[in-house]
Amino acid sequence: MTTSDGLVFQTNAETIIDVQSLIASLPDGAVFEGYKNADDTYNDITKAQFETALAEGMQRKIAAFAKRKVLSELVVAAKTKIEIDAITW
């Protein structure tokens, strides 16, 4: 996932826990030096940037769940192959 700050994070559970832990432990305005991002770059990342990454990741997850729910409902409601084929994934 690439954040609005241009930082690339993995979205696995380990990374989420790491980011949450960093947010909890870093004082406001602090910088974590040399964080290895998912694209194998090393960046100095502020607490605010970690908070942005976590918030944007959650927003994307919520949107994905909402889309999946709608698509599932469309599939269940479809009565023909033509109706299923018409669903835009």
SERO-4910 file (N, C-alpha, C, O; in steps of 0.05 Angstrom, whole numbers):
BEGIN
 pado doro    nc1    nc2    nc3   cac1   cac2   cac3    cc1    cc2    cc3    oc1    oc2    oc3
  Met    A     17    -23      0      0      0      0     18     25      0     36     27     16
  Thr    A     12     43    -18     27     68    -19      9     90     -6    -13     94    -14
  Thr    A     20    103     14      5    124     28      5    150     13     20    153     -7
  Ser    A    -11    169     22    -11    196      9     16    210     13     21    230     -1
  Asp    A     32    200     32     59    211     36     79    199     17    102    206     16
  Gly    A     70    179      1     88    165    -18    104    143     -5    122    132    -18
  Leu    A     97    135     19    111    113     33     97     87     27     73     86     26
  Val    A    113     66     23    101     40     16    103     21     40    125     15     50
  Phe    A     80     11     49     78     -7     71     65    -33     63     49    -34     45
  Gln    A     74    -55     76     60    -80     73     34    -77     89     31    -60    106
  Thr    A     14    -94     82    -11    -93     97    -16   -119    112    -39   -125    118
  Asn    A      5   -133    119      1   -157    135     -1   -151    165      4   -128    173
  Ala    A     -9   -170    180    -14   -166    209     12   -157    224     10   -140    241
  Glu    A     34   -168    217     59   -161    230     66   -131    226     73   -118    245
  Thr    A     62   -121    202     68    -93    197     48    -75    211     56    -55    222
  Ile    A     23    -83    212      3    -67    226      9    -66    256      8    -44    268
  Ile    A     17    -88    267     25    -88    296     49    -71    300     51    -56    320
  Asp    A     69    -73    283     93    -57    285     86    -27    284     96    -11    301
  Val    A     70    -19    265     63      9    262     47     19    287     52     40    297
  Gln    A     28      2    296     13     10    320     32     13    344     29     32    360
  Ser    A     52     -5    347     71     -3    369     88     22    367     94     35    387
  Leu    A     97     28    342    113     52    339     97     77    346    107     96    358
  Ile    A     72     78    337     54    101    344     52    104    374     53    126    384
  Ala    A     48     82    388     44     82    417     70     90    431     69    103    452
  Ser    A     93     84    420    118     88    434    132    114    427    148    125    443
  Leu    A    127    124    403    141    149    395    128    174    407    103    176    406
  Pro    A    143    192    417    131    217    426    122    234    402    132    230    380
  Asp    A    103    252    407     94    269    385    118    284    373    135    294    387
  Gly    A    118    285    346    140    299    332    165    282    328    184    291    315
  Ala    A    166    258    339    189    241    337    191    229    309    172    227    294
  Val    A    216    221    303    222    208    277    235    181    282    253    179    299
  Phe    A    225    161    268    238    134    269    257    134    245    249    136    222
  Glu    A    283    132    250    303    134    229    308    106    217    312     87    231
  Gly    A    308    106    190    316     82    176    295     59    175    302     36    175
  Tyr    A    269     67    175    248     46    174    249     34    146    249     48    126
  Lys    A    249      7    144    250     -6    119    222    -10    108    205    -24    120
  Asn    A    216      3     86    189      1     74    187    -23     56    207    -37     51
  Ala    A    162    -29     48    156    -52     32    171    -52      5    174    -73     -7
  Asp    A    179    -28     -4    193    -27    -30    223    -28    -26    239    -21    -44
  Asp    A    232    -38     -3    260    -41      4    276    -15      6    300    -15      4
  Thr    A    262      8      9    276     33     14    276     38     44    259     27     59
  Tyr    A    295     53     53    297     61     81    290     90     84    301    107     70
  Asn    A    271     96    102    262    123    104    260    131    134    256    114    151
  Asp    A    264    157    139    259    168    165    230    176    165    221    193    150
  Ile    A    215    164    183    186    167    183    177    179    210    185    170    231
  Thr    A    160    200    208    151    212    233    127    197    244    115    180    231
  Lys    A    122    202    270     98    190    282     73    196    266     56    179    263
  Ala    A     71    221    257     47    229    242     45    213    216     22    206    208
  Gln    A     67    207    203     66    191    178     57    162    184     43    151    168
  Phe    A     66    151    207     57    125    215     26    126    220     12    107    212
  Glu    A     17    147    233    -11    150    238    -27    152    212    -49    140    210
  Thr    A    -16    166    193    -29    169    167    -31    142    153    -51    134    142
  Ala    A     -9    127    154     -8    100    141    -30     82    153    -44     68    139
  Leu    A    -32     82    179    -52     65    193    -80     74    186    -97     57    180
  Ala    A    -85    100    186   -112    110    180   -120    104    151   -142     96    146
  Glu    A   -101    109    133   -107    104    104   -111     74     99   -128     66     83
  Gly    A    -95     57    112    -99     28    109   -126     20    119   -139      3    106
  Met    A   -135     31    141   -162     24    151   -184     34    132   -204     20    127
  Gln    A   -181     58    121   -200     68    102   -202     50     78   -224     44     68
  Arg    A   -179     41     68   -180     23     44   -193     -4     51   -207    -15     35
  Lys    A   -187    -14     75   -199    -40     84   -229    -37     86   -244    -55     77
  Ile    A   -239    -15     98   -267    -11    100   -280     -9     73   -302    -21     68
  Ala    A   -268      5     54   -279      7     27   -279    -20     13   -298    -26     -1
  Ala    A   -258    -36     17   -257    -62      5   -279    -80     15   -292    -95      0
  Phe    A   -284    -79     42   -306    -95     54   -333    -87     43   -350   -103     37
  Ala    A   -337    -60     40   -362    -50     30   -366    -60      1   -389    -68     -6
  Lys    A   -345    -58    -15   -348    -67    -43   -354    -97    -44   -370   -106    -60
  Arg    A   -340   -113    -28   -344   -142    -27   -373   -148    -20   -384   -167    -31
  Lys    A   -384   -134     -1   -411   -138      8   -431   -133    -15   -448   -150    -20
  Val    A   -427   -111    -29   -444   -104    -52   -442   -126    -74   -462   -135    -84
  Leu    A   -417   -134    -80   -413   -154   -101   -426   -180    -93   -438   -194   -110
  Ser    A   -423   -188    -68   -435   -213    -58   -466   -212    -61   -478   -231    -69
  Glu    A   -477   -189    -54   -506   -186    -56   -515   -187    -85   -536   -199    -91
  Leu    A   -500   -176   -103   -506   -177   -132   -505   -206   -142   -522   -214   -158
  Val    A   -485   -220   -134   -482   -248   -142   -506   -265   -132   -517   -281   -147
  Val    A   -513   -261   -107   -536   -276    -95   -562   -269   -110   -579   -286   -114
  Ala    A   -565   -244   -117   -590   -235   -130   -591   -243   -159   -613   -244   -171
  Ala    A   -568   -248   -172   -568   -255   -200   -582   -282   -204   -579   -301   -189
  Lys    A   -599   -282   -225   -614   -307   -231   -605   -321   -256   -612   -344   -262
  Thr    A   -589   -307   -272   -579   -319   -297   -549   -314   -300   -538   -297   -287
  Lys    A   -537   -329   -318   -509   -325   -324   -504   -298   -336   -483   -285   -330
  Ile    A   -522   -288   -351   -520   -261   -363   -519   -240   -341   -503   -221   -342
  Glu    A   -535   -243   -320   -535   -224   -298   -508   -226   -283   -497   -206   -274
  Ile    A   -498   -250   -279   -472   -254   -266   -450   -241   -282   -433   -227   -272
  Asp    A   -450   -246   -308   -430   -235   -326   -430   -205   -327   -410   -192   -332
  Ala    A   -453   -193   -322   -456   -164   -322   -445   -150   -298   -442   -126   -297
  Ile    A   -440   -166   -277   -429   -154   -252   -400   -145   -257   -383   -161   -266
  Thr    A   -395   -120   -251   -368   -109   -254   -352   -112   -228   -359   -101   -208
  Trp    A   -331   -128   -230   -314   -133   -207   -294   -112   -205   -277   -112   -187
***
